[in-house]
Amino acid sequence: MAKKSNPWIEIKSMRDEMDKIMNETMNLKMKSRNERNRLSLWQPVADFYETPTHLVIEMELPGVSQENINLETQSNQIMVYGEKMLEKEASGSAYQTLERSYGPFSRVFLLPDYVESSSITAVFKNGILRVRIPKVSRLKKPVNIDINEN
């Protein structure tokens, strides 16, 4: 009699192998956001709004460790990327449904010219990443221009 194999264990093995490949890839320093976007397996949901003094990004990252979240700015964009690890032991399990997202993620937000990128702050609490980006005055002070003879 042939031994029956559990397809869920095989799927978990393939997923573990993919996670290993993705982890190795994410550890490399990637230079462009397009490279990171191609490696993203999912995108966390976020709110991006403006107050009188700040732009604010609030991103849901339940189950993601703070150590696995990266935040960086480059020119007129801010990028949040990282990885949500699958921390379940599935051997001997028979999943009926596996709906939650795991693996690498990334989100890119375009920033307007009137922000102070060097003063961005971020707090991660209760699975929510809150990024505050200070705005600078859109109105520039008048500058006197000297008029010379000749």
C-alpha positions, 0 to 999 in steps of 0.5 A: 500500500502506497504511503499517503502524503499530506499536501499541506506539509508539502506546501509548507515546505515550499513556503519555507523555502520561498521564505528562505529565498526571500529573507536572503534577498531582503538582506541584500541592500537594494538601491531602487524601490522598484526592486523592493516592490517586485519582492513584495508579497503583500501590501499593508493597508495605510491611511495617509493624511494631512494636518495643519502641521504634519503629514501622517501615515498610519499603517497596519502591521499586526504580527510584524516585529518592530525589528522587521520594519524599515523606514527610509526617505529618498528624494520626494518619497518615503518607503516602509518595507520589511517582512512578516514572518510565519511563526506557526509550526504547521507540521502535522496540521491540515489547514482548511484556510490560510488567508493571512499575509506573510513574507516581504512587504513594501509601501511607497508614499510620494511626499510634497516639496513642503516637508522637512524630511530630516525631522520625520518621527515614527512610533510603532505601537499595538501593530500600528506604525505612525509616521509624522512628517513635519511640514514647512511653510509653503509661503516664502518670506519676501526677499529684497533684491538690490538693483545696481547701476549698470 
